[in-house]
Amino acid sequence: MTYYDLRLLLDGFLTTLILALLGGLAGCVIGFAAALLRNTDSRAMAPVRAALFVYCLVFRRVPFLVTLMLIFFASQSMQANLSTFAVAAISLALIAAAYLCEIIRGGLASVHANQWQAARALNFGYWQTLRYVIVPQAWRVILPPTFGFLVMFIKDTALASQIGVMDLTSAGKVLENKGMSAPLVYGTILMLYFLMSYPLSRLGKRVESRHAVTRHR
C-alpha cells in the first residue's frame, strides 16, 4: 500500500466514524424526545402520538437502503442540493431515532406505575416526574439495548457507499479496482470496523454489569 492508499482508507474511516457519530447522536436526541411525547396521556397530544407511532412503525420495518434511496431521490427531485454525506446522515438519524424511540419508551414503561402515582401525590408535574423519578430509574433498562443497537448501527453506515459517499467501504472498492488484493483490502476494512465497534461494545458491557449490580443490591 502506498501513502495515498493509506490516506484514502483513513479518510474513509473518518467519514464512517463521523457518519455514525452524527446519526447516532441525532437519533438519540430525536428518539428520546419522541419517546417522551409518545408517553404522554394528554388528549391534545393524541395526533402527535399517532404520527410518532406511524413514524416508528414504518422506519423500523423499512430497510435502511430503501430509506437512503428515498431521501436521496426526494432531495434531488426537490432540488435541495444536499450532499450525499448529508443525505446519508439524515437517513441514519431517521432510522436511529425510530429504533431508539422504542428502546427508550420500553425503558420508561418498565418503571412501575406506583412511581408515577407517588410523584403525583407529591404534586409533581409530568416533566418533573420524568426528570426526577422515572428517567433515573429507566436508564438502567435503556442503556444496554441502546449500546447493542449502536454497535449494529455502525455497520449499517456501509450502505452509504451506495449513493456515492466515500466511506470506508467505498474506499475499499476503489483500492480493489486499482488492482490491490481483495483479501488484503477487505481484511484491513474489517479491522477498522472492529476498531470502531469493539470499544463501544465493551463500554456497553461495563455499563450493563454496573447497573446489574445495582439492581441486585
VOPAGU-2260 file (C-alpha; in pm, 1 decimal, decimal comma):
REM VOPAGU-2260
SITE   aa  ch    i         X         Y         Z
SITE  MET   A    0       0,0       0,0       0,0
SITE  THR   A    1     119,6     347,4     -89,3
SITE  TYR   A    2      82,3     659,7     121,8
SITE  TYR   A    3    -216,6     768,0     -87,7
SITE  ASP   A    4    -386,3     431,5     -41,8
SITE  LEU   A    5    -347,6     459,9     334,4
SITE  ARG   A    6    -472,4     818,6     320,4
SITE  LEU   A    7    -780,1     704,1     128,9
SITE  LEU   A    8    -853,6     438,1     391,4
SITE  LEU   A    9    -802,6     688,8     672,5
SITE  ASP   A   10   -1036,4     939,7     507,9
SITE  GLY   A   11   -1295,0     663,8     461,5
SITE  PHE   A   12   -1253,3     559,3     823,8
SITE  LEU   A   13   -1307,2     916,0     946,8
SITE  THR   A   14   -1610,9     960,7     720,4
SITE  THR   A   15   -1766,6     640,5     853,3
SITE  LEU   A   16   -1690,4     740,4    1211,9
SITE  ILE   A   17   -1839,4    1089,1    1168,6
SITE  LEU   A   18   -2147,6     945,3     998,4
SITE  ALA   A   19   -2200,6     701,1    1284,7
SITE  LEU   A   20   -2149,8     973,6    1547,1
SITE  LEU   A   21   -2380,8    1223,5    1377,6
SITE  GLY   A   22   -2651,0     968,2    1303,7
SITE  GLY   A   23   -2626,0     810,5    1649,0
SITE  LEU   A   24   -2628,9    1137,7    1843,6
SITE  ALA   A   25   -2912,0    1286,4    1638,0
SITE  GLY   A   26   -3102,4     958,8    1669,9
SITE  CYS   A   27   -3058,1     960,0    2047,9
SITE  VAL   A   28   -3185,9    1317,1    2082,1
SITE  ILE   A   29   -3479,4    1274,3    1844,3
SITE  GLY   A   30   -3561,9     927,3    1976,5
SITE  PHE   A   31   -3558,2    1047,8    2337,7
SITE  ALA   A   32   -3787,0    1341,4    2256,9
SITE  ALA   A   33   -4021,0    1115,8    2057,0
SITE  ALA   A   34   -4036,4     860,6    2340,5
SITE  LEU   A   35   -4128,1    1131,1    2593,1
SITE  LEU   A   36   -4400,8    1264,5    2364,8
SITE  ARG   A   37   -4537,7     915,3    2299,8
SITE  ASN   A   38   -4551,0     857,5    2674,5
SITE  THR   A   39   -4788,9    1148,2    2737,9
SITE  ASP   A   40   -5159,3    1086,7    2802,6
SITE  SER   A   41   -5291,4    1431,3    2708,6
SITE  ARG   A   42   -5576,3    1434,9    2456,0
SITE  ALA   A   43   -5424,8    1735,8    2284,5
SITE  MET   A   44   -5112,9    1529,1    2209,5
SITE  ALA   A   45   -5307,4    1239,9    2056,1
SITE  PRO   A   46   -5234,8    1344,3    1692,3
SITE  VAL   A   47   -4863,3    1378,2    1776,2
SITE  ARG   A   48   -4858,7    1035,3    1941,9
SITE  ALA   A   49   -5034,1     883,5    1639,7
SITE  ALA   A   50   -4786,1    1043,2    1397,3
SITE  LEU   A   51   -4489,2     922,2    1602,6
SITE  PHE   A   52   -4636,2     572,1    1623,5
SITE  VAL   A   53   -4665,8     558,2    1242,9
SITE  TYR   A   54   -4315,0     701,0    1203,4
SITE  CYS   A   55   -4160,6     436,0    1430,0
SITE  LEU   A   56   -4369,5     160,4    1272,7
SITE  VAL   A   57   -4261,1     249,6     919,4
SITE  PHE   A   58   -3891,8     328,6     970,2
SITE  ARG   A   59   -3829,8      22,4    1187,2
SITE  ARG   A   60   -3966,8    -205,5     915,0
SITE  VAL   A   61   -3823,4     -45,4     601,3
SITE  PRO   A   62   -3466,4    -147,3     508,4
SITE  PHE   A   63   -3208,6     124,6     557,8
SITE  LEU   A   64   -3108,2     111,2     191,0
SITE  VAL   A   65   -3467,5     189,6      86,6
SITE  THR   A   66   -3479,8     485,8     325,0
SITE  LEU   A   67   -3143,9     605,3     196,0
SITE  MET   A   68   -3253,0     590,0    -167,9
SITE  LEU   A   69   -3589,5     751,0     -91,5
SITE  ILE   A   70   -3429,6    1053,0      77,3
SITE  PHE   A   71   -3160,3    1073,0    -190,0
SITE  PHE   A   72   -3405,2    1087,2    -481,1
SITE  ALA   A   73   -3651,1    1306,5    -286,5
SITE  SER   A   74   -3377,0    1563,2    -222,3
SITE  GLN   A   75   -3286,9    1557,2    -592,5
SITE  SER   A   76   -3648,0    1597,9    -705,6
SITE  MET   A   77   -3693,2    1892,7    -467,8
SITE  GLN   A   78   -3358,8    2039,1    -581,1
SITE  ALA   A   79   -3246,9    2060,8    -219,4
SITE  ASN   A   80   -2880,2    2044,7    -325,2
SITE  LEU   A   81   -2788,6    1820,4     -34,4
SITE  SER   A   82   -2454,9    1643,7     -45,5
SITE  THR   A   83   -2451,7    1266,1     -40,2
SITE  PHE   A   84   -2295,4    1286,8     307,1
SITE  ALA   A   85   -2587,9    1498,9     431,6
SITE  VAL   A   86   -2839,1    1257,1     278,7
SITE  ALA   A   87   -2668,4     963,8     448,3
SITE  ALA   A   88   -2655,2    1146,8     784,2
SITE  ILE   A   89   -3026,2    1237,0     766,8
SITE  SER   A   90   -3119,5     880,0     673,7
SITE  LEU   A   91   -2911,9     735,6     957,0
SITE  ALA   A   92   -3064,6     980,6    1206,7
SITE  LEU   A   93   -3419,4     889,1    1099,9
SITE  ILE   A   94   -3353,6     516,9    1131,1
SITE  ALA   A   95   -3171,3     551,9    1463,5
SITE  ALA   A   96   -3444,4     774,8    1608,2
SITE  ALA   A   97   -3716,7     522,3    1524,3
SITE  TYR   A   98   -3533,5     234,8    1693,1
SITE  LEU   A   99   -3412,5     434,2    1992,0
SITE  CYS   A  100   -3759,3     578,9    2047,9
SITE  GLU   A  101   -3892,0     226,7    2103,5
SITE  ILE   A  102   -3596,7     131,6    2324,2
SITE  ILE   A  103   -3640,6     439,9    2541,5
SITE  ARG   A  104   -4018,5     407,9    2551,6
SITE  GLY   A  105   -3981,2      47,1    2668,4
SITE  GLY   A  106   -3739,1     159,6    2939,2
SITE  LEU   A  107   -3982,0     423,7    3062,7
SITE  ALA   A  108   -4263,5     168,0    3065,4
SITE  SER   A  109   -4050,7     -67,5    3277,9
SITE  VAL   A  110   -4074,6     168,5    3576,5
SITE  HIS   A  111   -4362,1      55,5    3799,3
SITE  ALA   A  112   -4684,5     256,9    3784,3
SITE  ASN   A  113   -4658,8     317,3    4159,0
SITE  GLN   A  114   -4369,6     554,0    4088,3
SITE  TRP   A  115   -4595,8     772,4    3873,9
SITE  GLN   A  116   -4864,9     767,9    4140,4
SITE  ALA   A  117   -4616,2     858,3    4413,4
SITE  ALA   A  118   -4489,1    1151,0    4205,9
SITE  ARG   A  119   -4845,4    1276,3    4152,3
SITE  ALA   A  120   -4904,3    1250,2    4527,1
SITE  LEU   A  121   -4603,7    1481,0    4571,9
SITE  ASN   A  122   -4764,7    1723,2    4324,2
SITE  PHE   A  123   -4500,3    1665,8    4056,1
SITE  GLY   A  124   -4588,6    1761,6    3700,3
SITE  TYR   A  125   -4533,4    1529,2    3404,1
SITE  TRP   A  126   -4190,4    1666,3    3314,1
SITE  GLN   A  127   -4079,3    1683,2    3678,2
SITE  THR   A  128   -4185,7    1322,0    3726,3
SITE  LEU   A  129   -3981,0    1216,8    3424,8
SITE  ARG   A  130   -3674,0    1415,1    3527,2
SITE  TYR   A  131   -3657,2    1328,3    3895,2
SITE  VAL   A  132   -3833,5     991,3    3924,5
SITE  ILE   A  133   -3880,7     792,8    3603,4
SITE  VAL   A  134   -3575,9     860,7    3386,2
SITE  PRO   A  135   -3315,4     795,2    3662,4
SITE  GLN   A  136   -3470,6     451,0    3716,3
SITE  ALA   A  137   -3528,1     375,8    3347,4
SITE  TRP   A  138   -3167,2     437,9    3237,5
SITE  ARG   A  139   -3050,9     101,2    3366,8
SITE  VAL   A  140   -3301,5     -65,9    3133,4
SITE  ILE   A  141   -3243,3     169,5    2841,1
SITE  LEU   A  142   -2863,2     174,3    2817,9
SITE  PRO   A  143   -2776,7    -193,9    2744,0
SITE  PRO   A  144   -3001,7    -232,0    2434,4
SITE  THR   A  145   -2901,0     117,4    2321,9
SITE  PHE   A  146   -2534,2      17,9    2312,0
SITE  GLY   A  147   -2626,2    -304,5    2132,3
SITE  PHE   A  148   -2817,5    -109,1    1869,6
SITE  LEU   A  149   -2537,2     143,8    1819,9
SITE  VAL   A  150   -2284,5    -135,1    1755,2
SITE  MET   A  151   -2510,0    -273,1    1481,1
SITE  PHE   A  152   -2573,7      82,0    1362,0
SITE  ILE   A  153   -2204,6     138,5    1283,4
SITE  LYS   A  154   -2215,2    -148,0    1033,2
SITE  ASP   A  155   -2523,7      -1,5     862,0
SITE  THR   A  156   -2323,1     307,4     765,1
SITE  ALA   A  157   -2154,9      91,7     498,3
SITE  LEU   A  158   -2470,3     126,3     287,2
SITE  ALA   A  159   -2394,8     497,4     244,0
SITE  SER   A  160   -2147,5     388,3     -23,8
SITE  GLN   A  161   -2445,7     305,6    -246,8
SITE  ILE   A  162   -2513,7     677,0    -308,1
SITE  GLY   A  163   -2150,3     774,7    -355,1
SITE  VAL   A  164   -2034,7     863,1      -4,5
SITE  MET   A  165   -1661,1     797,2      14,2
SITE  ASP   A  166   -1676,8     597,6     336,3
SITE  LEU   A  167   -1465,2     302,4     442,8
SITE  THR   A  168   -1648,9      56,8     217,0
SITE  SER   A  169   -1622,6     288,2     -84,8
SITE  ALA   A  170   -1251,3     331,6     -18,9
SITE  GLY   A  171   -1213,5     -45,8     -23,1
SITE  LYS   A  172   -1390,1     -68,3    -358,8
SITE  VAL   A  173   -1160,8     196,8    -504,7
SITE  LEU   A  174    -849,6      14,7    -385,4
SITE  GLU   A  175    -978,3    -317,0    -517,8
SITE  ASN   A  176   -1049,6    -158,8    -857,6
SITE  LYS   A  177    -689,6     -33,2    -861,7
SITE  GLY   A  178    -576,6    -395,4    -858,6
SITE  MET   A  179    -494,1    -442,9    -494,2
SITE  SER   A  180    -553,2    -778,7    -328,5
SITE  ALA   A  181    -918,7    -807,7    -223,8
SITE  PRO   A  182    -840,6   -1015,4      90,6
SITE  LEU   A  183    -584,4    -754,0     199,3
SITE  VAL   A  184    -818,6    -460,7     134,3
SITE  TYR   A  185   -1128,2    -604,1     296,3
SITE  GLY   A  186    -928,8    -762,5     576,6
SITE  THR   A  187    -798,0    -414,4     660,0
SITE  ILE   A  188   -1150,3    -271,2     640,6
SITE  LEU   A  189   -1273,0    -547,8     869,6
SITE  MET   A  190   -1014,9    -450,0    1129,6
SITE  LEU   A  191   -1105,6     -81,8    1102,4
SITE  TYR   A  192   -1476,0    -154,5    1154,2
SITE  PHE   A  193   -1376,6    -370,4    1450,2
SITE  LEU   A  194   -1174,9     -81,4    1597,1
SITE  MET   A  195   -1484,9     136,6    1580,0
SITE  SER   A  196   -1735,8    -107,9    1723,8
SITE  TYR   A  197   -1538,2    -306,7    1982,0
SITE  PRO   A  198   -1473,1     -21,4    2229,9
SITE  LEU   A  199   -1841,6      68,0    2216,3
SITE  SER   A  200   -1945,7    -291,4    2286,0
SITE  ARG   A  201   -1703,3    -311,4    2580,0
SITE  LEU   A  202   -1838,4      13,4    2720,0
SITE  GLY   A  203   -2190,8    -128,2    2689,6
SITE  LYS   A  204   -2084,2    -441,2    2879,4
SITE  ARG   A  205   -1935,4    -233,1    3159,8
SITE  VAL   A  206   -2246,3     -18,6    3188,2
SITE  GLU   A  207   -2470,2    -325,5    3185,0
SITE  SER   A  208   -2269,0    -505,3    3454,5
SITE  ARG   A  209   -2257,3    -195,2    3673,0
SITE  HIS   A  210   -2634,4    -149,9    3658,9
SITE  ALA   A  211   -2691,4    -523,5    3707,6
SITE  VAL   A  212   -2505,0    -499,8    4038,9
SITE  THR   A  213   -2720,4    -203,3    4136,6
SITE  ARG   A  214   -3038,0    -396,5    4067,0
SITE  HIS   A  215   -2933,3    -689,3    4288,9
SITE  ARG   A  216   -2849,1    -477,7    4589,1
